[in-house]
Every structure is written in structure tokens, then in C-alpha cells.
Amino acid sequence: IVCSEVCTSETREQLLGALSDFVRTKSDRIGSGYKPLFGTMRAVRTCLDEDSTAHWTVLDLISTYLGINKW
């Protein structure tokens, strides 16, 4: 769905923003959901325009996820 023609780059960036907010605010609820989380990020990243600022959102999301001290 994310890489379909009906999904605009703005929608992809909004999706990444929502995922990023989720990771920041509800990191204790991710559990084994990291696989779909990173799968979605990978799908969005492959569909992004080269000049999109969403690449930085992806990096921020990964950084936030790796910073979780739940292990």
C-alpha cells in the first residue's frame, strides 16, 4: 500500500512521522513488533523521492528505537 501509486510522498512522510511518534511515546509496547516496524520503514524508504526529508525521519526513528533501554 505504501509503495502504490495512490500513496503520495506526503502520506509516506506522515506515516513515518506517526511511527516515529509511536516509538518515542510507546516504546514499552513495541515488543516483538519491531519486525513490522522495520519492514514498514524499509518499504517507505525504497519508495521515497531522493529529495525527501523523510530519510532523516527514518534515521531518527532507528536512533530512537536503538536508544530504548528495555533489554
Chimera marker file (.cmm) of the C-alpha trace (Angstrom):
<marker_set name="trace">
<marker id="1" x="0.000" y="0.000" z="0.000" r="1" g="1" b="0" radius="0.5"/>
<marker id="2" x="2.808" y="2.379" z="0.946" r="1" g="1" b="0" radius="0.5"/>
<marker id="3" x="4.543" y="1.975" z="-2.402" r="1" g="1" b="0" radius="0.5"/>
<marker id="4" x="1.407" y="2.077" z="-4.543" r="1" g="1" b="0" radius="0.5"/>
<marker id="5" x="0.724" y="4.964" z="-6.876" r="1" g="1" b="0" radius="0.5"/>
<marker id="6" x="-2.205" y="6.155" z="-4.755" r="1" g="1" b="0" radius="0.5"/>
<marker id="7" x="0.081" y="6.745" z="-1.754" r="1" g="1" b="0" radius="0.5"/>
<marker id="8" x="1.658" y="10.170" z="-2.118" r="1" g="1" b="0" radius="0.5"/>
<marker id="9" x="5.063" y="11.110" z="-0.756" r="1" g="1" b="0" radius="0.5"/>
<marker id="10" x="3.297" y="13.350" z="1.760" r="1" g="1" b="0" radius="0.5"/>
<marker id="11" x="1.318" y="10.352" z="3.041" r="1" g="1" b="0" radius="0.5"/>
<marker id="12" x="4.519" y="8.313" z="3.341" r="1" g="1" b="0" radius="0.5"/>
<marker id="13" x="6.153" y="11.100" z="5.338" r="1" g="1" b="0" radius="0.5"/>
<marker id="14" x="3.097" y="11.322" z="7.589" r="1" g="1" b="0" radius="0.5"/>
<marker id="15" x="3.226" y="7.567" z="8.132" r="1" g="1" b="0" radius="0.5"/>
<marker id="16" x="6.883" y="7.792" z="9.119" r="1" g="1" b="0" radius="0.5"/>
<marker id="17" x="6.090" y="10.656" z="11.464" r="1" g="1" b="0" radius="0.5"/>
<marker id="18" x="3.358" y="8.610" z="13.138" r="1" g="1" b="0" radius="0.5"/>
<marker id="19" x="5.689" y="5.625" z="13.514" r="1" g="1" b="0" radius="0.5"/>
<marker id="20" x="8.374" y="7.866" z="14.945" r="1" g="1" b="0" radius="0.5"/>
<marker id="21" x="5.946" y="9.339" z="17.478" r="1" g="1" b="0" radius="0.5"/>
<marker id="22" x="4.842" y="5.831" z="18.420" r="1" g="1" b="0" radius="0.5"/>
<marker id="23" x="8.401" y="4.688" z="19.043" r="1" g="1" b="0" radius="0.5"/>
<marker id="24" x="9.109" y="7.767" z="21.168" r="1" g="1" b="0" radius="0.5"/>
<marker id="25" x="5.957" y="7.591" z="23.285" r="1" g="1" b="0" radius="0.5"/>
<marker id="26" x="5.052" y="3.903" z="23.430" r="1" g="1" b="0" radius="0.5"/>
<marker id="27" x="8.390" y="2.121" z="23.197" r="1" g="1" b="0" radius="0.5"/>
<marker id="28" x="7.372" y="-0.213" z="26.013" r="1" g="1" b="0" radius="0.5"/>
<marker id="29" x="4.587" y="-1.583" z="23.805" r="1" g="1" b="0" radius="0.5"/>
<marker id="30" x="6.654" y="-2.479" z="20.748" r="1" g="1" b="0" radius="0.5"/>
<marker id="31" x="7.679" y="-5.919" z="21.994" r="1" g="1" b="0" radius="0.5"/>
<marker id="32" x="8.107" y="-8.235" z="19.030" r="1" g="1" b="0" radius="0.5"/>
<marker id="33" x="6.558" y="-5.607" z="16.748" r="1" g="1" b="0" radius="0.5"/>
<marker id="34" x="9.998" y="-4.463" z="15.693" r="1" g="1" b="0" radius="0.5"/>
<marker id="35" x="9.842" y="-6.675" z="12.574" r="1" g="1" b="0" radius="0.5"/>
<marker id="36" x="6.765" y="-4.970" z="11.060" r="1" g="1" b="0" radius="0.5"/>
<marker id="37" x="8.120" y="-1.596" z="12.196" r="1" g="1" b="0" radius="0.5"/>
<marker id="38" x="11.384" y="-2.002" z="10.322" r="1" g="1" b="0" radius="0.5"/>
<marker id="39" x="9.623" y="-3.691" z="7.399" r="1" g="1" b="0" radius="0.5"/>
<marker id="40" x="7.398" y="-0.647" z="7.002" r="1" g="1" b="0" radius="0.5"/>
<marker id="41" x="10.371" y="1.696" z="7.234" r="1" g="1" b="0" radius="0.5"/>
<marker id="42" x="12.194" y="-0.306" z="4.571" r="1" g="1" b="0" radius="0.5"/>
<marker id="43" x="9.187" y="-0.223" z="2.251" r="1" g="1" b="0" radius="0.5"/>
<marker id="44" x="8.721" y="3.516" z="2.736" r="1" g="1" b="0" radius="0.5"/>
<marker id="45" x="12.429" y="4.213" z="2.285" r="1" g="1" b="0" radius="0.5"/>
<marker id="46" x="12.541" y="2.406" z="-1.054" r="1" g="1" b="0" radius="0.5"/>
<marker id="47" x="9.609" y="4.459" z="-2.335" r="1" g="1" b="0" radius="0.5"/>
<marker id="48" x="10.829" y="7.878" z="-1.212" r="1" g="1" b="0" radius="0.5"/>
<marker id="49" x="11.946" y="10.584" z="-3.571" r="1" g="1" b="0" radius="0.5"/>
<marker id="50" x="15.646" y="11.396" z="-3.455" r="1" g="1" b="0" radius="0.5"/>
<marker id="51" x="14.997" y="14.914" z="-2.183" r="1" g="1" b="0" radius="0.5"/>
<marker id="52" x="12.569" y="13.822" z="0.531" r="1" g="1" b="0" radius="0.5"/>
<marker id="53" x="13.266" y="14.867" z="4.107" r="1" g="1" b="0" radius="0.5"/>
<marker id="54" x="11.754" y="11.587" z="5.288" r="1" g="1" b="0" radius="0.5"/>
<marker id="55" x="15.184" y="9.957" z="5.116" r="1" g="1" b="0" radius="0.5"/>
<marker id="56" x="16.079" y="11.928" z="8.242" r="1" g="1" b="0" radius="0.5"/>
<marker id="57" x="12.877" y="10.752" z="9.912" r="1" g="1" b="0" radius="0.5"/>
<marker id="58" x="13.867" y="7.144" z="9.198" r="1" g="1" b="0" radius="0.5"/>
<marker id="59" x="17.289" y="7.723" z="10.756" r="1" g="1" b="0" radius="0.5"/>
<marker id="60" x="15.701" y="9.422" z="13.765" r="1" g="1" b="0" radius="0.5"/>
<marker id="61" x="13.266" y="6.544" z="14.190" r="1" g="1" b="0" radius="0.5"/>
<marker id="62" x="16.074" y="3.974" z="14.106" r="1" g="1" b="0" radius="0.5"/>
<marker id="63" x="18.132" y="6.030" z="16.549" r="1" g="1" b="0" radius="0.5"/>
<marker id="64" x="15.191" y="6.327" z="18.940" r="1" g="1" b="0" radius="0.5"/>
<marker id="65" x="14.467" y="2.603" z="18.733" r="1" g="1" b="0" radius="0.5"/>
<marker id="66" x="18.080" y="1.679" z="19.387" r="1" g="1" b="0" radius="0.5"/>
<marker id="67" x="18.138" y="4.032" z="22.371" r="1" g="1" b="0" radius="0.5"/>
<marker id="68" x="15.417" y="2.103" z="24.203" r="1" g="1" b="0" radius="0.5"/>
<marker id="69" x="16.868" y="0.704" z="27.434" r="1" g="1" b="0" radius="0.5"/>
<marker id="70" x="14.408" y="-2.116" z="27.813" r="1" g="1" b="0" radius="0.5"/>
<marker id="71" x="16.761" y="-5.009" z="27.241" r="1" g="1" b="0" radius="0.5"/>
<link id1="1" id2="2" r="1" g="1" b="0" radius="0.2"/>
<link id1="2" id2="3" r="1" g="1" b="0" radius="0.2"/>
<link id1="3" id2="4" r="1" g="1" b="0" radius="0.2"/>
<link id1="4" id2="5" r="1" g="1" b="0" radius="0.2"/>
<link id1="5" id2="6" r="1" g="1" b="0" radius="0.2"/>
<link id1="6" id2="7" r="1" g="1" b="0" radius="0.2"/>
<link id1="7" id2="8" r="1" g="1" b="0" radius="0.2"/>
<link id1="8" id2="9" r="1" g="1" b="0" radius="0.2"/>
<link id1="9" id2="10" r="1" g="1" b="0" radius="0.2"/>
<link id1="10" id2="11" r="1" g="1" b="0" radius="0.2"/>
<link id1="11" id2="12" r="1" g="1" b="0" radius="0.2"/>
<link id1="12" id2="13" r="1" g="1" b="0" radius="0.2"/>
<link id1="13" id2="14" r="1" g="1" b="0" radius="0.2"/>
<link id1="14" id2="15" r="1" g="1" b="0" radius="0.2"/>
<link id1="15" id2="16" r="1" g="1" b="0" radius="0.2"/>
<link id1="16" id2="17" r="1" g="1" b="0" radius="0.2"/>
<link id1="17" id2="18" r="1" g="1" b="0" radius="0.2"/>
<link id1="18" id2="19" r="1" g="1" b="0" radius="0.2"/>
<link id1="19" id2="20" r="1" g="1" b="0" radius="0.2"/>
<link id1="20" id2="21" r="1" g="1" b="0" radius="0.2"/>
<link id1="21" id2="22" r="1" g="1" b="0" radius="0.2"/>
<link id1="22" id2="23" r="1" g="1" b="0" radius="0.2"/>
<link id1="23" id2="24" r="1" g="1" b="0" radius="0.2"/>
<link id1="24" id2="25" r="1" g="1" b="0" radius="0.2"/>
<link id1="25" id2="26" r="1" g="1" b="0" radius="0.2"/>
<link id1="26" id2="27" r="1" g="1" b="0" radius="0.2"/>
<link id1="27" id2="28" r="1" g="1" b="0" radius="0.2"/>
<link id1="28" id2="29" r="1" g="1" b="0" radius="0.2"/>
<link id1="29" id2="30" r="1" g="1" b="0" radius="0.2"/>
<link id1="30" id2="31" r="1" g="1" b="0" radius="0.2"/>
<link id1="31" id2="32" r="1" g="1" b="0" radius="0.2"/>
<link id1="32" id2="33" r="1" g="1" b="0" radius="0.2"/>
<link id1="33" id2="34" r="1" g="1" b="0" radius="0.2"/>
<link id1="34" id2="35" r="1" g="1" b="0" radius="0.2"/>
<link id1="35" id2="36" r="1" g="1" b="0" radius="0.2"/>
<link id1="36" id2="37" r="1" g="1" b="0" radius="0.2"/>
<link id1="37" id2="38" r="1" g="1" b="0" radius="0.2"/>
<link id1="38" id2="39" r="1" g="1" b="0" radius="0.2"/>
<link id1="39" id2="40" r="1" g="1" b="0" radius="0.2"/>
<link id1="40" id2="41" r="1" g="1" b="0" radius="0.2"/>
<link id1="41" id2="42" r="1" g="1" b="0" radius="0.2"/>
<link id1="42" id2="43" r="1" g="1" b="0" radius="0.2"/>
<link id1="43" id2="44" r="1" g="1" b="0" radius="0.2"/>
<link id1="44" id2="45" r="1" g="1" b="0" radius="0.2"/>
<link id1="45" id2="46" r="1" g="1" b="0" radius="0.2"/>
<link id1="46" id2="47" r="1" g="1" b="0" radius="0.2"/>
<link id1="47" id2="48" r="1" g="1" b="0" radius="0.2"/>
<link id1="48" id2="49" r="1" g="1" b="0" radius="0.2"/>
<link id1="49" id2="50" r="1" g="1" b="0" radius="0.2"/>
<link id1="50" id2="51" r="1" g="1" b="0" radius="0.2"/>
<link id1="51" id2="52" r="1" g="1" b="0" radius="0.2"/>
<link id1="52" id2="53" r="1" g="1" b="0" radius="0.2"/>
<link id1="53" id2="54" r="1" g="1" b="0" radius="0.2"/>
<link id1="54" id2="55" r="1" g="1" b="0" radius="0.2"/>
<link id1="55" id2="56" r="1" g="1" b="0" radius="0.2"/>
<link id1="56" id2="57" r="1" g="1" b="0" radius="0.2"/>
<link id1="57" id2="58" r="1" g="1" b="0" radius="0.2"/>
<link id1="58" id2="59" r="1" g="1" b="0" radius="0.2"/>
<link id1="59" id2="60" r="1" g="1" b="0" radius="0.2"/>
<link id1="60" id2="61" r="1" g="1" b="0" radius="0.2"/>
<link id1="61" id2="62" r="1" g="1" b="0" radius="0.2"/>
<link id1="62" id2="63" r="1" g="1" b="0" radius="0.2"/>
<link id1="63" id2="64" r="1" g="1" b="0" radius="0.2"/>
<link id1="64" id2="65" r="1" g="1" b="0" radius="0.2"/>
<link id1="65" id2="66" r="1" g="1" b="0" radius="0.2"/>
<link id1="66" id2="67" r="1" g="1" b="0" radius="0.2"/>
<link id1="67" id2="68" r="1" g="1" b="0" radius="0.2"/>
<link id1="68" id2="69" r="1" g="1" b="0" radius="0.2"/>
<link id1="69" id2="70" r="1" g="1" b="0" radius="0.2"/>
<link id1="70" id2="71" r="1" g="1" b="0" radius="0.2"/>
</marker_set>
